[in-house]
């Protein structure tokens, strides 16, 4: 799984490749790709093609 409900996330694929499934649509994620998951997206399934380093970065809260 990648992402969480009601929080935006950024995915960074450091090496290798995989597939992200959102709402039945499949997106390819390859080495060097950066993907923004808006808060409305929530969590998605991620299928790596082997072992890959995939960073999931949370963004700071904007409650200021």
KAKA-V572119 format. One record per residue. OMEGA is omega as a letter, one per 40 degrees, with the letter a starting at -180 (999 if undefined). D_FIRST is the distance of its C-alpha to the first C-alpha in Angstrom with 1 decimal. Layout:
OMEGA/D_FIRST, OMEGA/D_FIRST
//
This chain:
i/0.0, i/3.8, i/6.8, i/8.7, i/11.5, i/14.8, i/14.0, i/14.1, i/12.1, i/13.2, i/11.5, i/14.2, a/14.3, a/17.1, i/17.9, a/17.1, i/15.1, a/12.2, i/11.1, a/9.0, i/9.5, i/10.7, i/13.2, i/14.2, a/14.9, i/13.7, i/14.0, i/15.0, a/14.0, i/16.8, i/18.3, a/19.4, i/17.3, a/16.3, i/14.2, i/14.6, i/12.2, a/14.9, a/14.7, a/15.5, a/12.4, a/10.1, a/6.4, i/5.6, i/4.6, i/5.5, i/8.4, i/10.5, a/14.2, i/15.2, i/14.6, i/13.9, i/14.0, i/11.4, i/12.2, a/10.4, i/13.5, i/14.3, a/17.5, i/20.5, a/21.4, i/24.3, i/26.2, 999/29.5
//
